[in-house]
Amino acid sequence: MNDTTARVRELNLYRQYFDLVAAGTKTIEVRVKYPHLADLAAGDTIRFRIKGSDETCGARVIRVTEYADFEALLDGEGAANINPIATRDEQLANIRAIYHPPQKEAFGALAIEIALLQP
């Protein structure tokens, strides 16, 4: 049976976050709610890639939850699910450094729960 509603998306990750996803320890991916991600849904597949590399890993989207900002997302999802080796405050600073200027956060924040696909 072919499910034509599920899509494959390709998203870039920095090496440190890619390694956590590939190890299965990062179960929540954080993104700004850009228009191209507005229809991301449970059942979709994400192919994570290290930018400028052929190295990829796949994950199935379990759920997508929208938050007003990164602080609400970290509080709602639990920092350890997003990055198990950084504190909440470190994560907030890192996420805001990635998504600068601050106006990007005004789009809203997406918590994308993922499950690693075996190669």
Backbone hydrogen bonds in HBPLUS format (Angstrom, degrees):
<---DONOR---> <-ACCEPTOR-->    atom                        ^
c    i                          cat <-CA-CA->   ^        H-A-AA   ^      H-
h    n   atom  resd res      DA  || num        DHA   H-A  angle D-A-AA Bond
n    s   type  num  typ     dist DA aas  dist angle  dist       angle   num
A0045-THR N   A0007-ARG O   2.74 MM  38  6.10 170.0  1.75 165.3 168.8     1
A0009-ARG N   A0045-THR O   2.77 MM  36  6.22 158.8  1.81 156.9 163.0     2
A0047-ARG N   A0009-ARG O   2.65 MM  38  6.01 167.0  1.67 166.1 170.6     3
A0011-LEU N   A0047-ARG O   3.09 MM  36  6.32 150.6  2.18 134.9 143.2     4
A0049-ARG N   A0011-LEU O   2.94 MM  38  6.20 151.8  2.02 149.2 154.1     5
A0013-LEU N   A0049-ARG O   2.86 MM  36  6.00 145.2  1.98 150.1 153.6     6
A0017-TYR N   A0014-TYR O   3.07 MM   3  5.59 126.3  2.37 113.3 125.8     7
A0018-PHE N   A0014-TYR O   2.91 MM   4  6.08 160.6  1.95 158.8 164.9     8
A0019-ASP N   A0015-ARG O   2.92 MM   4  6.09 164.5  1.95 161.5 163.2     9
A0021-VAL N   A0017-TYR O   3.01 MM   4  6.32 157.6  2.06 151.5 157.4    10
A0022-ALA N   A0018-PHE O   2.81 MM   4  6.02 171.7  1.82 161.5 163.7    11
A0023-ALA N   A0019-ASP O   2.99 MM   4  6.07 137.3  2.18 135.7 146.2    12
A0025-THR N   A0020-LEU O   3.04 MM   5  5.40 137.1  2.23 163.4 162.9    13
A0026-LYS N   A0020-LEU O   3.21 MM   6  5.15 145.7  2.34 117.8 113.9    14
A0024-GLY N   A0021-VAL O   2.90 MM   3  5.06 148.4  2.00 104.7 115.1    15
A0027-THR N   A0081-ASN O   3.02 MM  54  5.46 138.5  2.20 145.3 157.8    16
A0114-ILE N   A0027-THR O   2.85 MM  87  5.21 160.8  1.88 139.5 145.1    17
A0028-ILE N   A0081-ASN O   3.07 MM  53  5.66 135.4  2.28 147.9 139.6    18
A0029-GLU N   A0112-ILE O   2.88 MM  83  4.99 166.6  1.90 137.7 139.8    19
A0112-ILE N   A0029-GLU O   2.82 MM  83  4.99 169.8  1.83 154.8 157.4    20
A0031-ARG N   A0110-LEU O   3.09 MM  79  5.15 155.2  2.15 142.1 148.0    21
A0110-LEU N   A0031-ARG O   2.67 MM  79  5.15 169.5  1.68 166.2 166.8    22
A0034-TYR N   A0032-VAL O   2.79 MM   2  5.60 132.8  2.01 109.2  94.1    23
A0033-LYS N   A0108-GLY O   2.94 MM  75  5.27 162.8  1.97 132.3 132.1    24
A0037-LEU N   A0034-TYR O   2.95 MM   3  5.54 161.3  1.98 121.6 127.8    25
A0038-ALA N   A0035-PRO O   3.16 MM   3  5.13 163.0  2.19 105.8 111.1    26
A0040-LEU N   A0037-LEU O   3.09 MM   3  5.30 168.6  2.10 114.5 117.2    27
A0044-ASP N   A0041-ALA O   3.07 MM   3  5.86 163.8  2.09 141.5 145.0    28
A0043-GLY N   A0061-VAL O   2.84 MM  18  5.40 166.8  1.86 149.6 148.1    29
A0061-VAL N   A0044-ASP O   2.81 MM  17  5.36 170.5  1.82 162.2 161.3    30
A0046-ILE N   A0059-ALA O   2.79 MM  13  5.28 167.7  1.80 160.9 165.3    31
A0059-ALA N   A0046-ILE O   2.90 MM  13  5.28 144.9  2.02 147.9 158.5    32
A0048-PHE N   A0057-CYS O   2.82 MM   9  5.38 150.2  1.91 178.0 167.9    33
A0057-CYS N   A0048-PHE O   3.04 MM   9  5.38 142.8  2.18 140.9 150.1    34
A0050-ILE N   A0055-GLU O   3.29 MM   5  6.07 156.9  2.35 161.2 167.2    35
A0053-SER N   A0050-ILE O   2.89 MM   3  5.39 132.1  2.13 152.8 150.8    36
A0117-LEU N   A0058-GLY O   2.84 MM  59  5.26 174.2  1.84 136.3 134.3    37
A0060-ARG N   A0115-ALA O   2.84 MM  55  5.25 159.7  1.89 153.8 152.0    38
A0115-ALA N   A0060-ARG O   2.96 MM  55  5.25 145.1  2.08 143.3 154.1    39
A0062-ILE N   A0113-GLU O   2.77 MM  51  5.30 169.5  1.78 146.8 149.8    40
A0113-GLU N   A0063-ARG O   2.90 MM  50  5.26 146.6  2.01 148.9 158.0    41
A0065-THR N   A0111-ALA O   2.94 MM  46  5.16 162.8  1.97 145.9 151.6    42
A0111-ALA N   A0065-THR O   2.83 MM  46  5.16 166.9  1.85 155.9 160.5    43
A0067-TYR N   A0109-ALA O   2.76 MM  42  5.08 157.8  1.81 156.0 160.4    44
A0109-ALA N   A0067-TYR O   2.89 MM  42  5.08 172.5  1.90 145.5 147.9    45
A0073-LEU N   A0069-ASP O   3.14 MM   4  6.40 153.0  2.21 144.7 152.9    46
A0074-LEU N   A0070-PHE O   2.91 MM   4  6.14 166.4  1.93 154.9 157.2    47
A0075-ASP N   A0071-GLU O   3.00 MM   4  6.22 161.2  2.03 152.1 157.4    48
A0076-GLY N   A0072-ALA O   2.84 MM   4  5.92 152.0  1.92 144.3 152.5    49
A0077-GLU N   A0073-LEU O   2.87 MM   4  5.89 154.8  1.94 155.7 160.8    50
A0078-GLY N   A0074-LEU O   3.00 MM   4  5.49 144.9  2.12 134.9 142.7    51
A0081-ASN N   A0078-GLY O   3.08 MM   3  5.77 149.7  2.18 120.2 127.7    52
A0082-ILE N   A0079-ALA O   3.03 MM   3  5.30 143.2  2.16 106.7 117.5    53
A0083-ASN N   A0079-ALA O   3.00 MM   4  6.25 168.6  2.02 166.2 168.7    54
A0086-ALA N   A0083-ASN O   3.35 MM   3  5.82 166.6  2.37 123.4 121.6    55
A0091-GLN N   A0087-THR O   2.90 MM   4  6.13 160.3  1.94 152.7 158.4    56
A0092-LEU N   A0088-ARG O   2.88 MM   4  6.16 159.3  1.93 153.4 159.0    57
A0093-ALA N   A0089-ASP O   3.08 MM   4  6.26 164.3  2.10 146.4 150.1    58
A0094-ASN N   A0090-GLU O   2.89 MM   4  6.11 158.3  1.93 149.1 155.7    59
A0095-ILE N   A0091-GLN O   2.79 MM   4  5.94 168.3  1.80 159.6 162.1    60
A0096-ARG N   A0092-LEU O   3.00 MM   4  6.12 163.2  2.03 147.5 152.6    61
A0097-ALA N   A0093-ALA O   2.96 MM   4  6.11 139.5  2.13 138.9 150.1    62
A0098-ILE N   A0094-ASN O   3.02 MM   4  6.31 148.1  2.13 146.3 154.3    63
A0099-TYR N   A0095-ILE O   2.95 MM   4  6.19 164.9  1.97 153.8 157.8    64
A0104-LYS N   A0101-PRO O   3.07 MM   3  6.15 170.0  2.08 135.5 137.1    65
A0105-GLU N   A0102-PRO O   3.09 MM   3  5.69 138.3  2.27 114.8 123.5    66
A0106-ALA N   A0103-GLN O   3.06 MM   3  5.29 142.7  2.21 102.9 113.6    67
A0107-PHE N   A0104-LYS O   3.09 MM   3  5.80 164.6  2.12 118.4 122.9    68
A0108-GLY N   A0105-GLU O   2.99 MM   3  5.56 157.2  2.05 115.7 122.7    69
